[in-house]
Amino acid sequence: MPVYNEKRTISKAIDEVFSIKLAGIEKELVVVDDGSDDGTGKILKNIQGKKGFKLLRHNSNLGKGAAIKTALSRVTGDLVIIQDADLEYNPQEYPFLLKPILDGKADVVYGTRFLGAHKVLLFWHFMGNLLLNFVANFLYNVNLSDFETCFKLFKSEILKSFKLKSSGFEFEAEVTAKTLKNRYRLWEVPISYAGRGYEEGKKIKPKDGFVALFCLLKYRFLD
């Protein structure tokens, strides 16, 4: 769970993760505080002892990708779900992500925001996602509907095998490119999505879309 300045939702997000019951599956939670300066770090320290999760911290804000790379060094499980701390994605839907893996059909599963129930989205964000998905589908000859989703599940050995370079939100483009280039079995499942506006703390900016576009091209032809 990468975290940056989420004091309003972090406690509930962690409660939600621990509340979900997965038959026969043991959970571990690795939280990386990516240099929060709004009091999130203090909240995490206060609840860590009660919840028993692994807590790591960056001294400055390095980006979502950097936080995920830090977390991977402490992951011990066979599967990894990336869970943002803002609760745009619902931990109660983990079983949806897990089913294709447990059925032996997939190596990687994406929860797509556009095929399930969702809060009405910002128009230009939606159009940006359509453009990025079109480019990804064209470059890699697939039919993804939502590679920018932040609800992703990987077999741990696969995610750890990628030599991840991204520090920011372009992480989503990098892992998608490397998943597709290596021909891992990628499935999409519908999920709900409670998107936030900028006034509610949304952090991704239009420039991140251009960076993602560059990454799709770079990892297709150069990496």
N, CA, C and O of each residue as an XYZ file, in Angstrom:
892
protein
N       0.843     -1.186      0.000
C       0.000      0.000      0.000
C       0.886      1.247      0.000
O       1.439      1.601      1.041
N       1.032      1.919     -1.147
C       1.759      3.190     -1.174
C       0.874      4.298     -0.603
O      -0.313      4.378     -0.918
N       1.461      5.146      0.237
C       0.678      6.170      0.930
C       1.394      7.509      0.843
O       2.588      7.607      1.123
N       0.650      8.542      0.450
C       1.196      9.896      0.495
C       0.082     10.864      0.845
O      -0.836     11.083      0.055
N       0.170     11.439      2.030
C      -0.783     12.454      2.500
C      -2.237     11.979      2.376
O      -3.042     12.567      1.654
N      -2.542     10.909      3.096
C      -3.897     10.350      3.089
C      -4.436     10.209      4.507
O      -4.987      9.169      4.867
N      -4.277     11.254      5.306
C      -4.675     11.159      6.716
C      -6.176     10.942      6.885
O      -6.609     10.401      7.902
N      -6.971     11.357      5.907
C      -8.418     11.218      6.024
C      -8.901      9.789      5.794
O      -9.967      9.406      6.277
N      -8.130      9.013      5.066
C      -8.612      7.679      4.688
C      -7.719      6.530      5.133
O      -8.137      5.374      5.059
N      -6.500      6.809      5.594
C      -5.538      5.727      5.810
C      -6.003      4.709      6.850
O      -5.832      3.506      6.652
N      -6.578      5.169      7.940
C      -7.028      4.223      8.979
C      -8.120      3.307      8.453
O      -8.092      2.099      8.689
N      -9.084      3.882      7.738
C     -10.178      3.078      7.196
C      -9.661      2.124      6.127
O     -10.113      0.982      6.041
N      -8.715      2.586      5.310
C      -8.165      1.723      4.254
C      -7.513      0.488      4.857
O      -7.713     -0.623      4.367
N      -6.740      0.674      5.907
C      -6.074     -0.455      6.554
C      -7.098     -1.358      7.234
O      -6.975     -2.582      7.174
N      -8.104     -0.773      7.877
C      -9.171     -1.578      8.479
C      -9.865     -2.440      7.428
O     -10.164     -3.610      7.670
N     -10.119     -1.850      6.258
C     -10.805     -2.575      5.190
C      -9.968     -3.762      4.705
O     -10.502     -4.844      4.461
N      -8.671     -3.557      4.569
C      -7.794     -4.634      4.110
C      -7.810     -5.790      5.095
O      -7.879     -6.951      4.694
N      -7.746     -5.478      6.373
C      -7.714     -6.540      7.374
C      -9.086     -7.186      7.592
O      -9.169     -8.307      8.095
N     -10.143     -6.498      7.222
C     -11.479     -7.046      7.459
C     -11.892     -8.083      6.414
O     -12.754     -8.921      6.680
N     -11.286     -8.029      5.238
C     -11.684     -8.950      4.183
C     -11.224    -10.365      4.511
O     -10.063    -10.577      4.860
N     -12.120    -11.320      4.400
C     -11.823    -12.714      4.704
C     -11.620    -13.484      3.399
O     -12.492    -13.503      2.531
N     -10.465    -14.109      3.283
C     -10.131    -14.886      2.096
C      -9.844    -16.318      2.532
O      -8.811    -16.593      3.142
N     -10.745    -17.211      2.225
C     -10.647    -18.595      2.710
C      -9.338    -19.240      2.263
O      -9.026    -19.308      1.074
N      -8.583    -19.711      3.261
C      -7.359    -20.441      2.969
C      -6.187    -19.582      2.542
O      -5.140    -20.110      2.167
N      -6.343    -18.269      2.591
C      -5.267    -17.367      2.161
C      -4.842    -16.494      3.337
O      -5.666    -15.816      3.952
N      -3.563    -16.518      3.636
C      -3.010    -15.676      4.695
C      -2.569    -14.348      4.091
O      -1.959    -14.317      3.022
N      -2.878    -13.260      4.776
C      -2.568    -11.929      4.265
C      -1.400    -11.311      5.025
O      -1.204    -11.566      6.213
N      -0.634    -10.497      4.318
C       0.313     -9.589      4.947
C       0.122     -8.230      4.278
O      -0.191     -8.153      3.090
N       0.310     -7.175      5.038
C       0.171     -5.823      4.503
C       1.486     -5.082      4.684
O       2.014     -4.974      5.791
N       2.001     -4.574      3.570
C       3.211     -3.764      3.596
C       2.813     -2.340      3.217
O       2.345     -2.100      2.104
N       2.997     -1.409      4.128
C       2.639     -0.008      3.908
C       3.912      0.814      3.753
O       4.831      0.706      4.565
N       3.964      1.632      2.712
C       5.105      2.528      2.517
C       4.603      3.961      2.569
O       3.872      4.406      1.685
N       4.999      4.676      3.609
C       4.686      6.094      3.725
C       5.693      6.861      2.875
O       6.872      6.945      3.216
N       5.215      7.417      1.769
C       6.096      8.045      0.789
C       6.329      9.516      1.107
O       6.041     10.396      0.296
N       6.859      9.766      2.310
C       7.226     11.128      2.689
C       6.048     12.021      3.024
O       6.104     13.226      2.775
N       4.978     11.463      3.586
C       3.807     12.270      3.944
C       4.186     13.368      4.928
O       5.029     13.172      5.803
N       3.546     14.534      4.771
C       3.814     15.644      5.680
C       2.527     16.256      6.231
O       2.515     17.404      6.674
N       1.437     15.470      6.197
C       0.142     15.971      6.664
C      -0.332     15.281      7.939
O      -1.481     15.454      8.345
N       0.528     14.511      8.563
C       0.145     13.777      9.768
C      -0.150     12.312      9.518
O      -0.425     11.567     10.459
N      -0.097     11.882      8.256
C      -0.339     10.470      7.935
C       0.660      9.560      8.637
O       0.290      8.501      9.144
N       1.930      9.974      8.668
C       2.968      9.157      9.291
C       2.685      8.893     10.759
O       2.900      7.783     11.246
N       2.208      9.900     11.459
C       1.898      9.734     12.881
C       0.742      8.751     13.071
O       0.771      7.924     13.982
N      -0.260      8.840     12.221
C      -1.395      7.913     12.301
C      -0.917      6.484     12.086
O      -1.322      5.571     12.806
N      -0.054      6.295     11.094
C       0.450      4.960     10.802
C       1.229      4.377     11.970
O       1.069      3.201     12.297
N       2.065      5.181     12.598
C       2.831      4.701     13.746
C       1.912      4.323     14.895
O       2.172      3.356     15.611
N       0.840      5.081     15.074
C      -0.081      4.829     16.185
C      -0.860      3.535     16.020
O      -1.183      2.873     17.006
N      -1.167      3.166     14.764
C      -1.999      1.979     14.559
C      -1.195      0.747     14.164
O      -1.741     -0.356     14.121
N       0.078      0.915     13.879
C       0.870     -0.229     13.428
C       0.891     -1.350     14.456
O       0.706     -2.517     14.109
N       1.116     -1.002     15.722
C       1.188     -2.024     16.760
C      -0.104     -2.798     16.921
O      -0.089     -3.986     17.244
N      -1.226     -2.124     16.696
C      -2.526     -2.773     16.852
C      -2.839     -3.700     15.672
O      -3.447     -4.757     15.842
N      -2.419     -3.289     14.493
C      -2.784     -4.026     13.284
C      -1.720     -5.036     12.852
O      -2.046     -6.055     12.242
N      -0.466     -4.763     13.162
C       0.586     -5.713     12.839
C       1.031     -5.726     11.391
O       1.442     -6.771     10.886
N       0.961     -4.592     10.709
C       1.444     -4.532      9.333
C       2.896     -4.053      9.308
O       3.399     -3.496     10.284
N       3.557     -4.282      8.172
C       4.928     -3.813      7.992
C       4.889     -2.362      7.535
O       4.177     -2.027      6.588
N       5.648     -1.502      8.200
C       5.630     -0.070      7.887
C       7.020      0.390      7.486
O       7.979      0.249      8.245
N       7.116      0.938      6.289
C       8.352      1.513      5.773
C       8.106      2.977      5.455
O       6.966      3.394      5.253
N       9.188      3.760      5.411
C       8.999      5.198      5.169
C      10.114      5.756      4.301
O      11.288      5.422      4.463
N       9.705      6.627      3.363
C      10.653      7.445      2.612
C      10.753      8.808      3.293
O       9.744      9.360      3.732
N      11.943      9.339      3.380
C      12.134     10.639      4.025
C      11.578     11.787      3.191
O      11.295     12.860      3.724
N      11.421     11.570      1.897
C      10.822     12.563      1.018
C       9.906     11.852      0.040
O       9.962     10.630     -0.099
N       9.062     12.621     -0.639
C       8.111     12.049     -1.584
C       8.824     11.647     -2.868
O       9.269     12.502     -3.634
N       8.931     10.332     -3.100
C       9.653      9.806     -4.255
C       8.725      9.341     -5.367
O       9.161      9.185     -6.508
N       7.455      9.119     -5.056
C       6.497      8.700     -6.065
C       5.941      7.309     -5.818
O       6.520      6.508     -5.084
N       4.802      7.040     -6.451
C       4.113      5.759     -6.244
C       4.974      4.578     -6.658
O       5.066      3.590     -5.930
N       5.605      4.674     -7.821
C       6.443      3.573     -8.285
C       7.569      3.268     -7.330
O       7.884      2.105     -7.076
N       8.183      4.322     -6.794
C       9.269      4.142     -5.828
C       8.761      3.455     -4.571
O       9.447      2.600     -4.010
N       7.566      3.822     -4.124
C       6.986      3.201     -2.932
C       6.721      1.719     -3.160
O       6.952      0.900     -2.270
N       6.238      1.372     -4.344
C       5.966     -0.034     -4.643
C       7.265     -0.825     -4.695
O       7.321     -1.949     -4.196
N       8.302     -0.264     -5.286
C       9.595     -0.959     -5.328
C      10.128     -1.188     -3.923
O      10.690     -2.246     -3.639
N       9.960     -0.215     -3.047
C      10.390     -0.391     -1.661
C       9.599     -1.498     -0.977
O      10.164     -2.312     -0.247
N       8.299     -1.527     -1.212
C       7.452     -2.549     -0.588
C       7.807     -3.947     -1.059
O       7.773     -4.895     -0.274
N       8.147     -4.083     -2.331
C       8.427     -5.421     -2.880
C       9.595     -6.104     -2.176
O       9.666     -7.332     -2.126
N      10.509     -5.302     -1.633
C      11.649     -5.889     -0.935
C      11.239     -6.590      0.350
O      12.008     -7.375      0.905
N      10.027     -6.309      0.826
C       9.550     -6.908      2.082
C       8.385     -7.874      1.881
O       7.874     -8.440      2.848
N       7.967     -8.062      0.641
C       6.855     -8.968      0.355
C       7.335    -10.416      0.448
O       8.371    -10.766     -0.117
N       6.586    -11.251      1.157
C       6.940    -12.668      1.289
C       5.893    -13.595      0.690
O       6.147    -14.791      0.552
N       4.726    -13.077      0.330
C       3.646    -13.917     -0.170
C       3.803    -14.296     -1.636
O       4.685    -13.790     -2.330
N       2.948    -15.181     -2.092
C       2.970    -15.660     -3.472
C       2.272    -14.717     -4.434
O       2.548    -14.732     -5.634
N       1.361    -13.891     -3.912
C       0.589    -12.969     -4.735
C       0.694    -11.565     -4.158
O       0.832    -11.389     -2.947
N       0.627    -10.571     -5.033
C       0.708     -9.175     -4.609
C      -0.475     -8.403     -5.180
O      -0.691     -8.399     -6.391
N      -1.229     -7.759     -4.323
C      -2.262     -6.813     -4.744
C      -1.797     -5.413     -4.365
O      -1.390     -5.168     -3.229
N      -1.861     -4.514     -5.314
C      -1.525     -3.112     -5.035
C      -2.812     -2.400     -4.638
O      -3.770     -2.359     -5.410
N      -2.830     -1.845     -3.437
C      -4.018     -1.206     -2.879
C      -3.682      0.229     -2.516
O      -2.883      0.462     -1.609
N      -4.277      1.196     -3.204
C      -4.072      2.591     -2.839
C      -4.768      2.900     -1.521
O      -5.717      2.220     -1.130
N      -4.286      3.928     -0.848
C      -4.798      4.267      0.481
C      -5.987      5.216      0.445
O      -6.526      5.567      1.495
N      -6.405      5.635     -0.741
C      -7.472      6.631     -0.836
C      -8.866      6.030     -0.939
O      -9.854      6.762     -0.985
N      -8.954      4.691     -0.976
C     -10.217      3.960     -1.017
C     -11.034      4.239     -2.277
O     -12.255      4.079     -2.263
N     -10.385      4.651     -3.363
C     -11.085      4.673     -4.644
C     -11.396      3.239     -5.089
O     -12.334      2.992     -5.846
N     -10.580      2.308     -4.594
C     -10.746      0.889     -4.918
C     -11.089      0.141     -3.636
O     -10.508      0.407     -2.584
N     -12.024     -0.786     -3.721
C     -12.610     -1.433     -2.549
C     -11.939     -2.777     -2.245
O     -12.029     -3.698     -3.057
N     -11.271     -2.909     -1.096
C     -10.644     -4.182     -0.739
C     -11.614     -5.352     -0.672
O     -11.193     -6.503     -0.796
N     -12.907     -5.086     -0.479
C     -13.890     -6.170     -0.437
C     -14.000     -6.892     -1.781
O     -14.628     -7.947     -1.871
N     -13.393     -6.326     -2.817
C     -13.453     -6.936     -4.144
C     -12.199     -7.736     -4.480
O     -12.012     -8.130     -5.631
N     -11.345     -7.982     -3.502
C     -10.174     -8.842     -3.737
C     -10.553    -10.198     -4.343
O      -9.841    -10.683     -5.221
N     -11.657    -10.827     -3.900
C     -12.005    -12.120     -4.488
C     -12.197    -12.070     -6.000
O     -11.925    -13.051     -6.691
N     -12.667    -10.923     -6.522
C     -12.833    -10.789     -7.970
C     -11.476    -10.888     -8.670
O     -11.345    -11.531     -9.711
N     -10.462    -10.232     -8.073
C      -9.126    -10.273     -8.653
C      -8.503    -11.661     -8.518
O      -7.803    -12.126     -9.417
N      -8.760    -12.309     -7.401
C      -8.118    -13.586     -7.116
C      -8.658    -14.745     -7.949
O      -7.923    -15.688     -8.241
N      -9.920    -14.687     -8.332
C     -10.545    -15.851     -8.958
C      -9.804    -16.345    -10.208
O      -9.549    -17.545    -10.302
N      -9.443    -15.484    -11.175
C      -8.729    -16.010    -12.358
C      -7.390    -16.655    -12.014
O      -6.960    -17.598    -12.677
N      -6.731    -16.139    -10.968
C      -5.464    -16.735    -10.523
C      -5.717    -18.097     -9.900
O      -5.057    -19.076    -10.250
N      -6.667    -18.163     -8.981
C      -6.950    -19.405     -8.274
C      -7.515    -20.467     -9.210
O      -7.362    -21.663     -8.963
N      -8.166    -20.032    -10.281
C      -8.695    -20.975    -11.270
C      -7.621    -21.448    -12.246
O      -7.882    -22.288    -13.107
N      -6.401    -20.901    -12.105
C      -5.308    -21.318    -12.966
C      -5.351    -20.723    -14.362
O      -4.718    -21.245    -15.280
N      -6.094    -19.633    -14.532
C      -6.256    -19.041    -15.856
C      -5.351    -17.843    -16.107
O      -5.135    -17.471    -17.261
N      -4.814    -17.229    -15.051
C      -4.117    -15.954    -15.208
C      -2.837    -15.925    -14.385
O      -2.693    -16.647    -13.399
N      -1.920    -15.079    -14.813
C      -0.715    -14.752    -14.051
C      -0.816    -13.355    -13.443
O      -0.224    -13.065    -12.403
N      -1.578    -12.503    -14.118
C      -1.771    -11.106    -13.715
C      -3.236    -10.767    -13.936
O      -3.827    -11.183    -14.933
N      -3.834    -10.004    -13.004
C      -5.242     -9.618    -13.128
C      -5.375     -8.121    -12.880
O      -4.844     -7.590    -11.905
N      -6.093     -7.450    -13.778
C      -6.397     -6.026    -13.617
C      -7.885     -5.862    -13.318
O      -8.724     -6.507    -13.948
N      -8.205     -5.012    -12.371
C      -9.589     -4.637    -12.128
C      -9.939     -3.436    -12.980
O      -9.386     -2.355    -12.780
N     -10.851     -3.606    -13.931
C     -11.177     -2.510    -14.831
C     -12.319     -1.657    -14.297
O     -13.364     -2.166    -13.891
N     -12.096     -0.359    -14.308
C     -13.076      0.591    -13.771
C     -14.237      0.828    -14.722
O     -15.283      1.324    -14.302
N     -14.078      0.490    -15.975
C     -15.044      0.908    -16.984
C     -16.074     -0.163    -17.318
O     -16.972      0.077    -18.125
N     -15.956     -1.345    -16.707
C     -16.922     -2.409    -16.943
C     -17.767     -2.701    -15.709
O     -18.659     -3.548    -15.754
N     -17.493     -2.005    -14.608
C     -18.243     -2.223    -13.372
C     -18.910     -0.942    -12.907
O     -18.818      0.091    -13.571
N     -19.585     -1.009    -11.762
C     -20.231      0.174    -11.200
C     -19.171      1.196    -10.821
O     -18.142      0.847    -10.242
N     -19.422      2.451    -11.145
C     -18.434      3.477    -10.818
C     -19.097      4.830    -10.651
O     -20.144      5.119    -11.230
N     -18.453      5.641     -9.845
C     -18.845      7.029     -9.706
C     -18.581      7.736    -11.032
O     -17.611      7.415    -11.719
N     -19.432      8.696    -11.399
C     -19.246      9.426    -12.646
C     -17.858     10.056    -12.655
O     -17.455     10.700    -11.687
N     -17.129      9.868    -13.757
C     -15.731     10.268    -13.838
C     -15.568     11.645    -14.468
O     -16.465     12.147    -15.145
N     -14.392     12.251    -14.227
C     -14.044     13.493    -14.894
C     -13.884     13.220    -16.395
O     -13.220     12.261    -16.789
N     -14.494     14.067    -17.223
C     -14.531     13.812    -18.662
C     -13.143     13.691    -19.264
O     -12.873     12.751    -20.012
N     -12.251     14.638    -18.947
C     -10.938     14.633    -19.594
C     -10.061     13.498    -19.079
O      -9.196     13.006    -19.804
N     -10.273     13.081    -17.844
C      -9.577     11.884    -17.363
C     -10.044     10.659    -18.139
O      -9.240      9.813    -18.532
N     -11.348     10.577    -18.354
C     -11.906      9.451    -19.106
C     -11.351      9.428    -20.529
O     -10.949      8.376    -21.024
N     -11.331     10.588    -21.185
C     -10.814     10.655    -22.547
C      -9.322     10.326    -22.583
O      -8.848      9.661    -23.504
N      -8.593     10.791    -21.585
C      -7.177     10.470    -21.514
C      -6.942      8.979    -21.381
O      -6.036      8.425    -22.003
N      -7.770      8.329    -20.560
C      -7.661      6.876    -20.409
C      -7.981      6.152    -21.715
O      -7.321      5.174    -22.063
N      -8.994      6.632    -22.434
C      -9.326      6.024    -23.715
C      -8.150      6.116    -24.686
O      -7.826      5.148    -25.373
N      -7.520      7.279    -24.735
C      -6.384      7.469    -25.638
C      -5.226      6.560    -25.259
O      -4.648      5.894    -26.117
N      -4.885      6.529    -23.965
C      -3.767      5.703    -23.522
C      -4.030      4.224    -23.774
O      -3.129      3.490    -24.182
N      -5.253      3.789    -23.532
C      -5.577      2.390    -23.784
C      -5.539      2.058    -25.271
O      -5.118      0.968    -25.658
N      -5.980      3.000    -26.101
C      -5.901      2.777    -27.546
C      -4.448      2.591    -27.977
O      -4.134      1.681    -28.745
N      -3.565      3.459    -27.478
C      -2.149      3.350    -27.840
C      -1.567      2.026    -27.353
O      -0.858      1.345    -28.093
N      -1.870      1.665    -26.106
C      -1.355      0.395    -25.561
C      -1.853     -0.786    -26.381
O      -1.083     -1.695    -26.691
N      -3.128     -0.780    -26.732
C      -3.696     -1.882    -27.502
C      -3.074     -1.965    -28.898
O      -2.806     -3.053    -29.408
N      -2.851     -0.804    -29.502
C      -2.241     -0.763    -30.833
C      -0.800     -1.271    -30.785
O      -0.387     -2.066    -31.630
N      -0.042     -0.811    -29.798
C       1.377     -1.164    -29.726
C       1.595     -2.633    -29.373
O       2.530     -3.260    -29.870
N       0.732     -3.181    -28.516
C       0.964     -4.533    -28.000
C      -0.044     -5.553    -28.517
O      -0.019     -6.717    -28.117
N      -0.934     -5.112    -29.411
C      -1.898     -6.004    -30.058
C      -2.762     -6.763    -29.052
O      -2.853     -7.990    -29.087
N      -3.396     -6.001    -28.154
C      -4.282     -6.578    -27.147
C      -5.581     -5.770    -27.118
O      -5.763     -4.851    -27.916
N      -6.480     -6.118    -26.197
C      -7.757     -5.408    -26.093
C      -8.044     -4.996    -24.650
O      -9.153     -5.185    -24.152
N      -7.051     -4.441    -23.995
C      -7.232     -3.943    -22.632
C      -8.243     -2.807    -22.599
O      -8.315     -2.001    -23.527
N      -9.020     -2.747    -21.528
C      -9.951     -1.631    -21.372
C      -9.465     -0.598    -20.361
O      -9.953      0.533    -20.356
N      -8.491     -0.975    -19.487
C      -8.122     -0.048    -18.413
C      -6.769     -0.415    -17.808
O      -6.711     -0.922    -16.689
N      -5.679     -0.163    -18.537
C      -4.376     -0.507    -17.973
C      -3.940      0.482    -16.896
O      -3.054      0.175    -16.098
N      -4.556      1.674    -16.865
C      -4.193      2.656    -15.846
C      -4.873      2.396    -14.507
O      -4.671      3.150    -13.554
N      -5.668      1.348    -14.425
C      -6.267      1.003    -13.144
C      -5.191      0.825    -12.075
O      -4.102      0.321    -12.351
N      -5.508      1.239    -10.868
C      -4.567      1.061     -9.754
C      -4.877     -0.200     -8.956
O      -4.282     -0.424     -7.902
N      -5.786     -1.013     -9.436
C      -6.167     -2.259     -8.774
C      -5.609     -3.413     -9.588
O      -6.255     -3.890    -10.521
N      -4.411     -3.863     -9.236
C      -3.710     -4.886     -9.989
C      -3.254     -6.001     -9.052
O      -2.897     -5.758     -7.899
N      -3.272     -7.229     -9.572
C      -2.782     -8.390     -8.831
C      -1.752     -9.110     -9.698
O      -1.973     -9.345    -10.886
N      -0.626     -9.453     -9.081
C       0.449    -10.163     -9.769
C       0.864    -11.388     -8.965
O       0.797    -11.382     -7.736
N       1.289    -12.429     -9.656
C       2.091    -13.424     -8.975
C       3.391    -12.725     -8.560
O       4.018    -12.042     -9.369
N       3.782    -12.898     -7.317
C       4.928    -12.151     -6.784
C       6.191    -12.356     -7.599
O       6.943    -11.410     -7.835
N       6.426    -13.584     -8.029
C       7.648    -13.878     -8.774
C       7.710    -13.088    -10.073
O       8.794    -12.734    -10.538
N       6.547    -12.812    -10.661
C       6.512    -12.042    -11.896
C       6.843    -10.585    -11.634
O       7.707    -10.014    -12.299
N       6.162     -9.978    -10.668
C       6.395     -8.564    -10.388
C       7.821     -8.326     -9.924
O       8.424     -7.315    -10.282
N       8.366     -9.237     -9.138
C       9.738     -9.086     -8.652
C      10.762     -9.307     -9.764
O      11.895     -8.835     -9.670
N      10.365    -10.023    -10.817
C      11.307    -10.281    -11.912
C      11.497     -9.070    -12.815
O      12.496     -8.973    -13.527
N      10.528     -8.135    -12.786
C      10.658     -6.932    -13.596
C      11.725     -6.017    -12.991
O      11.729     -5.775    -11.784
N      12.608     -5.522    -13.813
C      13.569     -4.528    -13.338
C      12.899     -3.160    -13.418
O      13.103     -2.408    -14.371
N      12.106     -2.855    -12.411
C      11.264     -1.660    -12.433
C      12.109     -0.394    -12.339
O      13.002     -0.274    -11.501
N      11.799      0.539    -13.223
C      12.539      1.796    -13.272
C      11.682      2.998    -12.879
O      12.214      4.040    -12.499
N      10.390      2.861    -12.966
C       9.487      3.984    -12.744
C       9.415      4.371    -11.274
O       9.394      3.514    -10.390
N       9.378      5.667    -11.032
C       9.229      6.172     -9.670
C       7.846      6.759     -9.420
O       7.388      6.800     -8.279
N       7.183      7.210    -10.471
C       5.895      7.867    -10.309
C       4.732      7.038    -10.803
O       4.763      5.809    -10.755
N       3.683      7.734    -11.289
C       2.485      7.061    -11.764
C       2.717      6.285    -13.057
O       1.891      5.457    -13.443
N       3.847      6.553    -13.732
C       4.146      5.805    -14.951
C       4.418      4.327    -14.669
O       4.579      3.529    -15.593
N       4.468      3.971    -13.384
C       4.568      2.564    -12.986
C       3.513      1.721    -13.699
O       3.803      0.604    -14.128
N       2.285      2.246    -13.829
C       1.197      1.474    -14.431
C       1.524      1.108    -15.878
O       1.256     -0.010    -16.318
N       2.102      2.052    -16.611
C       2.464      1.782    -18.009
C       3.625      0.797    -18.088
O       3.635     -0.088    -18.943
N       4.605      0.951    -17.195
C       5.764      0.065    -17.244
C       5.394     -1.389    -16.967
O       5.793     -2.284    -17.712
N       4.638     -1.628    -15.908
C       4.312     -3.027    -15.588
C       3.392     -3.636    -16.641
O       3.455     -4.837    -16.904
N       2.545     -2.817    -17.236
C       1.687     -3.319    -18.301
C       2.515     -3.712    -19.521
O       2.324     -4.784    -20.095
N       3.435     -2.834    -19.907
C       4.290     -3.122    -21.057
C       5.095     -4.397    -20.830
O       5.206     -5.231    -21.728
N       5.648     -4.547    -19.652
C       6.496     -5.710    -19.385
C       5.674     -6.987    -19.229
O       6.141     -8.071    -19.580
N       4.474     -6.869    -18.715
C       3.572     -8.019    -18.655
C       3.228     -8.502    -20.058
O       3.252     -9.701    -20.335
N       2.908     -7.561    -20.936
C       2.507     -7.928    -22.291
C       3.687     -8.410    -23.124
O       3.546     -9.363    -23.891
N       4.843     -7.775    -22.988
C       6.004     -8.194    -23.774
C       6.463     -9.599    -23.390
O       6.973    -10.348    -24.224
N       6.276     -9.942    -22.127
C       6.671    -11.274    -21.664
C       5.562    -12.314    -21.846
O       5.719    -13.478    -21.477
N       4.448    -11.874    -22.417
C       3.328    -12.767    -22.743
C       2.756    -13.503    -21.528
O       2.339    -14.656    -21.627
N       2.744    -12.825    -20.393
C       2.057    -13.400    -19.243
C       0.553    -13.350    -19.478
O       0.055    -12.476    -20.187
N      -0.150    -14.274    -18.889
C      -1.606    -14.337    -19.062
C      -2.256    -13.240    -18.233
O      -2.266    -13.301    -17.004
N      -2.793    -12.252    -18.905
C      -3.398    -11.088    -18.257
C      -4.911    -11.134    -18.432
O      -5.419    -11.241    -19.548
N      -5.617    -11.053    -17.314
C      -7.079    -11.015    -17.320
C      -7.547     -9.678    -16.753
O      -6.864     -9.059    -15.937
N      -8.725     -9.246    -17.202
C      -9.406     -8.097    -16.606
C     -10.721     -8.569    -15.984
O     -11.406     -9.433    -16.531
N     -11.061     -7.987    -14.830
C     -12.351     -8.273    -14.189
C     -13.007     -6.948    -13.817
O     -12.309     -5.995    -13.471
N     -14.329     -6.869    -13.881
C     -15.021     -5.630    -13.519
C     -14.896     -5.342    -12.024
O     -14.993     -6.249    -11.197
N     -14.683     -4.093    -11.691
C     -14.660     -3.650    -10.293
C     -15.461     -2.364    -10.173
O     -15.754     -1.711    -11.174
N     -15.813     -2.004     -8.948
C     -16.416     -0.701     -8.705
C     -15.306      0.324     -8.518
O     -14.163     -0.034     -8.237
N     -15.644      1.586     -8.673
C     -14.638      2.641     -8.591
C     -15.274      3.908     -8.051
O     -16.228      4.434     -8.627
N     -14.735      4.396     -6.934
C     -15.228      5.628     -6.312
C     -14.170      6.712     -6.497
O     -13.468      7.072     -5.552
N     -14.062      7.227     -7.716
C     -13.020      8.195     -8.040
C     -13.166      9.497     -7.283
O     -14.272      9.930     -6.961
N     -12.027     10.114     -7.004
C     -12.008     11.394     -6.297
C     -11.753     12.536     -7.273
O     -11.204     12.333     -8.357
N     -12.157     13.734     -6.875
C     -11.789     14.949     -7.592
C     -10.554     15.555     -6.957
O     -10.106     15.105     -5.903
N     -10.001     16.578     -7.598
C      -8.792     17.208     -7.060
C      -9.046     17.853     -5.709
O      -8.157     17.890     -4.858
N     -10.260     18.362     -5.507
C     -10.581     18.982     -4.217
C     -10.628     17.949     -3.102
O     -10.567     18.306     -1.926
N     -10.734     16.673     -3.456
C     -10.761     15.594     -2.470
C      -9.392     14.943     -2.281
O      -9.247     14.017     -1.483
N      -8.395     15.425     -3.009
C      -7.044     14.912     -2.817
C      -6.467     14.116     -3.968
O      -5.388     13.541     -3.825
N      -7.152     14.061     -5.115
C      -6.620     13.322     -6.265
C      -5.295     13.935     -6.692
O      -5.159     15.156     -6.761
N      -4.312     13.072     -6.980
C      -2.951     13.568     -7.196
C      -2.470     13.474     -8.637
O      -1.595     14.240     -9.042
N      -3.018     12.559     -9.411
C      -2.527     12.399    -10.778
C      -2.889     13.626    -11.604
O      -3.990     14.164    -11.480
N      -1.957     14.066    -12.447
C      -2.111     15.287    -13.237
C      -2.051     14.955    -14.734
O      -1.594     13.876    -15.110
N      -2.514     15.885    -15.591
C      -2.454     15.636    -17.043
C      -1.051     15.274    -17.529
O      -0.906     14.453    -18.434
N      -0.030     15.870    -16.943
C       1.337     15.574    -17.396
C       1.681     14.096    -17.201
O       2.498     13.544    -17.937
N       1.054     13.457    -16.205
C       1.322     12.033    -15.969
C       0.848     11.185    -17.141
O       1.401     10.117    -17.401
N      -0.176     11.658    -17.850
C      -0.637     10.939    -19.023
C       0.402     10.949    -20.135
O       0.597      9.945    -20.820
N       1.072     12.093    -20.314
C       2.109     12.176    -21.339
C       3.310     11.297    -20.979
O       3.928     10.689    -21.853
N       3.632     11.236    -19.679
C       4.728     10.371    -19.238
C       4.374      8.907    -19.493
O       5.217      8.126    -19.934
N       3.113      8.535    -19.211
C       2.673      7.154    -19.460
C       2.755      6.821    -20.944
O       3.157      5.718    -21.313
N       2.375      7.765    -21.790
C       2.446      7.551    -23.234
C       3.883      7.314    -23.678
O       4.153      6.425    -24.484
N       4.793      8.109    -23.152
C       6.217      7.933    -23.470
C       6.706      6.561    -23.030
O       7.460      5.906    -23.749
N       6.274      6.124    -21.841
C       6.707      4.822    -21.328
C       6.195      3.678    -22.190
O       6.923      2.715    -22.430
N       4.960      3.767    -22.656
C       4.426      2.725    -23.531
C       5.299      2.564    -24.769
O       5.596      1.446    -25.191
N       5.703      3.682    -25.342
C       6.539      3.648    -26.536
C       7.939      3.154    -26.205
O       8.503      2.337    -26.932
N       8.502      3.655    -25.101
C       9.863      3.278    -24.731
C       9.987      1.788    -24.480
O      10.898      1.143    -24.999
N       9.077      1.233    -23.685
C       9.207     -0.178    -23.327
C       8.777     -1.097    -24.470
O       9.085     -2.289    -24.454
N       8.078     -0.558    -25.447
C       7.741     -1.374    -26.627
C       8.943     -1.514    -27.566
O       9.174     -2.587    -28.123
N       9.706     -0.433    -27.739
C      10.721     -0.435    -28.781
C      12.166     -0.393    -28.264
O      13.076     -0.836    -28.965
N      12.393      0.132    -27.051
C      13.764      0.373    -26.616
C      14.215     -0.511    -25.478
O      15.398     -0.841    -25.395
N      13.311     -0.908    -24.594
C      13.730     -1.613    -23.378
C      13.752     -3.116    -23.617
O      14.079     -3.881    -22.710
